[in-house]
Amino acid sequence: MTIVTPLPSGFAMALQCNLWNCCQRIDRDAAHVGAAPLDIPVTAFCFLGDSGRMSRLVLGSVLRSAKLGGYAVPACNVFDAVGMDAVLAAGERLSSPVVVQVSTRTLRAWGPRRLRQLFAALVAQRQVQAVLHLDHCADPDLITSCMEAGWDSALFDASSMDFETAVRLTRRLVARGADYGFDIEGEIDPIGSVRDAGRRSAVVDISRSVDFLERTGVSCFSPSAGTLHGLSAAPVALDFEGIAALAERTGLPLVLHGGSGLDDRTLRRAVDCGIAKVNVSSALKAVFRSALGAAEPAPGAEPLDLLQQFSKEAEAVVADFVEALGSKGRSCVEH
């Protein structure tokens, strides 16, 4: 039997920060003498609520809890420290789990290790349940670099590959990720864009998806169900029946891309059909543009003021999705 003794939240937070700082100093010393750095998973230091318990978060278990609990987790794409902290702030304020997502372009600009360290430093200052996730990546080597840097999960985007290649490479990444406590989100059919809005809406290919899932062992799956990346002016027609059928057939948490262009009613219905993770990117980019460049800045406007405005607006966007997806108050819920 394992007994966990709760710690005062302030003491637990201080202990967490001290542990992280010690690891950082050991890493620097190791680099100085040419030794290999510590390979410590970033979320080994995630703080969960007032109990003082520290735990490694796994995307699959977070999403399984969401599916069983009838809610979905917002997965928000960020590109800098300000946006990342805004996502974490919304999660902390509303006691919601959040997924912090990064594009491959952002990953290449920052580097996997620096982004992992940034994420850990920001999480250490908040009481929030958060996962660090790489979005839409078709490069197995890049995903492996995130595993080695201590990330939590990635979407291996095999939508441009033939089916057998997609199965083989996805299965290989799932097996490799198991050694790191790293989950793989699967995708085999392309998600559309608002630039493709004139095309016929996609429907879920049930048999093809089930075959892929049975042969790969991914932790969650992104079906092509009619959503579009970007902010669509026209209504988006989702294949709710296909989503529900796939969720019932497999029992696996499903992921919905293009969340920025959907209204609350559509989001809620998608959750009821089995969606457990909703991706949000364009809405955050829109408030960034609004805060930093849409209006003529006042004479003498300070960059810090503009960044703080972006932070405030980005946190509000994430909070709206938390409310719509029903994840408010769901941090630390386990099923």
N, C-alpha and C positions, 0 to 999 in steps of 0.2 A: 504494500500500500504506500502511495506517495502522499505526503502531507505538505501542503503549500501554506506557508505562514505569510499572511498579508503584511505588506510594508506600508508605512505612511507614504502618501503619494509624493510629497516633496523629497523624502529620503530616497525613494525608488528612482525618481527622476535624476537626482544627483548621482546615485550609484550608476545609473545607465550612462550618464554623460562621462563619468570618470572611467568606466570600462571602455567606452569608445575612444576617449582621449589616450588611454594607455595603449590601445591597439594602434592608434595613429602614430604614437611615438615609436613603438616597436617597428612598425613599417618603415619609418624614416631611418631608424638605426640600421635595419636590415639592408635597405637600399644603399646606405653609406658604405657598408662593408662588402657589398656585392652579393648579399644573400637574397633568397627569394622572399617576397613579402608574405604576410599572413593572408591566407585565403579564408576570410571570415564572412559568412553570409550577412548582407546588410541588415536584414530584418531579424537577425538574431538579437538585435537590440531594440526592437519595436516595443513600445510601452503600451500595455492594454489596460486602460481604466484605472480605478483607484485601488485595485487589489495588489498592485506592485508586481504582478507577474510579467515576465518578459518571455516572448515566444516568437518563433519563426512563423511567419504567415505564409500560407500556401494558397495560390490563386484558386486551385480546384476546390479546396475545402471551404474557402470564403464563398465561392459561387454555389456550391452544393447547399450551404446554409441558406443562401438567398433563395434558391429554387424551392427548398422545403418550406421556407418561411413566407413565401408568396411576395417577395420583393426583388428588386434588382439593384446592383451596385453601379454607380456612375464611374466610368473609366475615362479620365480626362487627359487629353493630350496637352503637354506643356513643352516649352522650349527654353525656359530660363528659370532662375531661382525665384523670381517674383511670382510667376504663374504657378510654380510647384508649391510654394508656400501658401498661396491662395486656396488651392485645392485641399491641402492639409488643414487649413484653417476652417474651411467649411465643414469638413469631416469632423473636426474636433468640436465645433460649435453645435452641430446637430447630432453628435454621437452616431455618425454614419461611417461604415467602412467605405474606403475609396480606393480606386486603382489609379495610380499616377502612371500615365503612358508617355512614351517618347517615340518619335519617328526615327527612322534610320538616318535621315539627314541630320537631325539634331544629335543623334548618337555619334555620328562621324565627326561632327563639329566639336563636341565636348570630350568624347572618349568615354568608354564604358566605366572605367574606374572612377574618373572624376564625377560622373553623374551619380554613381553609387554612393560616393562619399558625400556629395551634396544632399542627396535624399536622406541618408542616415543622419546627417547633422541637423536637418530640418525636422525630421521625425522625432529626434531626441529632445526637441524643445516643446513637443506637443503630446497630448494624450489622444492618440488617433490610431485607428486600425487601418494600415495602408500597405499596398503592394506596389512594387516597382516592376513595370511591364514594358517590353519592347513591342511596338505596334508594327504591323505589316512589314515583315522582313522575309525576303526570298533567299537570303544568303545564310546557309547553315554555319559558315565560319563566323559570321558576325554574331549570330545567336550564341555560339559556343563561347565567344569572348565575353558575352554578358553572363553566362553561367560561371565562368572562371572569375569574374569580377564580383560575384555575389548577388546578382539580380534574382528576382523571384520567378519570372515567367516571360514568355514571348509568343507572339502570333507568327507561326511559320506560314507565310502566304505562298501556297503552291498553286494558285489559281492560273498561272501561266504555263504550268507543266502538264504533261500527259498524266493520266490517272495513275498508272503503275509507278511512274517516277515520283509522283506526289506521295503515294503510299510508302514507298521505300525510304525516301528521305525523311518524311515525317516520323515514321516508326524509329528510324535511327536516332533522331533528335530526342524522341520521348525516352528511349533507352539511355541515352547519354545524360539527359536531364535528371533522371532518377538518381544518378550518383551525386548530384548537387542539390537535391531538393528543389528542382526547377521544373515548372509545369509548362506544357506546350498547348497553346490554342491552335486548333486546326482550321484551315480554309482551303477549299478546292475549287469553288466557283467565284468568279470575280464579282465584287460589290460595285454597283454602278456609281456614276457621278451625275451631278446636276447638269453637266454638259451633255449627258446622254438622255436627258429627260424626255426626248421625243420617242425613244425606243419603247418597245413593249415591256411592261413590268415583269421582273423575274419572279419565278415561282420555285419553291423548294423541291429539289430532286430527292425524294425520300429514299429510293432504293440505292442510288449512288452514294448518298450521304451515309446511310447505314453501313454499307459495305466498307467505306473508308473508316468509319469509327470503329467497327469491329476489328479491323486489321491494324490499327495504329495505336489505340490506347491513349488518345489525347484527353486532356482534362476538361476541355470545353470546345465548342465548335461554333463557327460563324457561317450559317447558311446564307445563301443568296436569296433573300425573301422579298425583294422589291425596294429596300431602302436605298438612298443615294448619299454619297459623300457630298457635303456642301450644304448650303442653305437654299432650299428649293422654294420658289415662289408659288408653285402649283402643289396641290395636295399629293402626297405620296401614298400609293396603294400597296399595302403590305399583304403578303400571303399568310394571313393569320391561321387558316386551316392547315397549311403546310407546316408552319412553325409548331402548332399544337400536336400534329400527328408525329412529327419527328421527335419532339420532347417526350411524348408518351411511348413511342417505340423504343427509344434509347435510354431514357432516364437521365440523360446528360444535360448539364447546364448549357444553354444556348446564348449566343452573343449577337447583339443587334448593332450594326454599324450605322452611321449617319443619323445619330440621335438628335443632332442640332436642328434638323428640319422637321421634327415631329412635335405635335401638340400633346398636351398632358393626357388627353383621352386615348390617343393612339398608343402612347407609351404604356399606359395602364393596361390596355387590352393586350399588348405584346407581353407584358409581365405575366398576365393571367394565362397566356398560352405557353409559357415556359422559358421566356427570356430572363436571364439572371445577370447579365452585364450589358450595359448600354454605353456605347462610345460617343464621346462628346469632344469635338475639335473645332469645327467652324465657328460655333458660338463664342468660344474663347478667343479665337483669332479676331472675330468681329469687335469684341470689346477692347482688344489691344489696339486695333486700328482707330477705334473711336477715341480712346484715351490719349493716344500718342500722336495721331496725325490727321484725324478727320476735320478738326476745327483749328483755326488759326490760333496758336498759343498767344496768351497775353504777353505783352512786353515784360521781359525779366522773369518769365516763368522758369522755374527750376525743374531740371529733369526728375529730381526725386519726387516732386509734387505730381508729375505725370505718371510716374511708376506707381505711386500710392493710389492714384485714381484707378489705374488698371487693376491693381490688387483688389481694391474694393469692389469693382464691377465684376471681376472674374470670380471672386468668392460668392457674389450674389447669383451668378449664373449657375455655379455648382450647387448652391443651396436650393435653387429652383428645381434642379434635376433630382436632388435628394428627396425633396417633398413629393415630386411626381412619381418617383420610382418606389416610394414607400420604404426607403432605407433609413429614415430618421429614427434614431434611438436603437439601431440594430447592431451597434458595435459590440463585439465580444459575445454575440449570440452564437451558440454552437448547437448543431443538431446531430 
